[in-house]
C-alpha cells in the first residue's frame, strides 16, 4: 500500500508540474492562436461576404436583364398616361422606360428572394436601387456602403458621384 501511495504521489507531482508547464505554455501561445484565429476568421468572413455580394449581384442583374428584355418585347410597357406624355414629347420615353424597368426589376428581385440584408429603394425615390445593411452595436440598421443601381453606361459615372461610395452597376 505504501508503494502504491508513493507511486501515486510521484505521478501527481509530475502530472502537476506538467499541467503547470502546459498552462504557462498555453498562456504564452493563446494570444498567437487568437491572432491567427482572428485572421483566419476575417479571411473566411471576407470570402463569404464576397460570395454573398457576387450572388446578390447575379440575382439583381438577372432581374434587371429580364425587366429590360420584357420591356423591349412588350411584356411590360408604359402606362396610358406615360404613353400620352411621350406622344406629346418623345424625349420623355427614356425616362419612362427606365422607371418601368426599375419598378419591374425590383418586383422580380423581391419575388426571387433577396437576402435579408438587402433593402430596396421604392421606384422614383432618390437613392441606389438596392443597398446592403448591417446592424450596429445598438441594433439599428446602417448601410454598409454596398449598393447596386440599374442604369445605362452613360449614366453610371453620375450615379457613382451621386452616391459617393462603392457600387455595382446593373446594366439595362
Residue pairs with C-beta under 8 A, 6 or more apart in sequence:
52 115
53 132
53 146
53 168
55 115
56 114
56 115
56 118
56 130
56 132
56 148
57 148
57 168
57 170
59 109
59 112
59 113
59 114
60 105
60 109
60 129
60 130
60 148
60 168
60 170
61 170
61 171
62 108
62 112
63 105
63 106
63 108
63 109
63 112
64 101
64 105
64 150
64 170
64 171
64 172
65 171
65 172
66 105
66 108
67 76
67 100
67 101
67 102
67 104
67 105
67 108
67 172
68 101
68 105
68 172
69 75
70 76
70 104
71 77
71 97
71 100
71 101
71 104
76 100
76 101
76 104
77 83
77 100
78 86
78 93
78 96
78 97
78 100
82 92
82 96
82 99
82 100
85 92
85 96
86 92
86 93
86 96
98 150
98 151
98 172
99 123
99 124
101 150
101 172
102 123
102 124
102 129
102 150
103 123
105 129
105 150
105 170
105 172
106 120
106 123
106 129
106 130
109 120
109 130
110 120
114 120
114 130
117 132
117 133
117 134
117 144
118 130
118 131
118 132
118 133
119 130
119 131
119 132
119 133
119 141
120 129
120 130
121 127
121 128
121 129
121 130
121 131
127 163
128 147
128 148
128 149
128 159
128 163
128 167
129 147
129 148
129 149
129 150
129 170
130 147
130 148
130 149
131 143
131 144
131 146
131 147
131 148
132 143
132 144
132 145
132 146
132 147
133 141
133 142
133 143
133 144
134 141
134 142
134 144
135 141
135 142
136 142
145 165
145 166
146 166
146 167
146 168
147 163
147 165
147 166
147 167
147 168
148 167
148 168
148 169
148 170
149 159
149 163
149 167
149 168
149 169
149 170
150 170
150 171
150 172
151 159
151 169
151 170
151 172
152 171
152 172
153 169
153 171
156 169
159 167
159 169
160 167
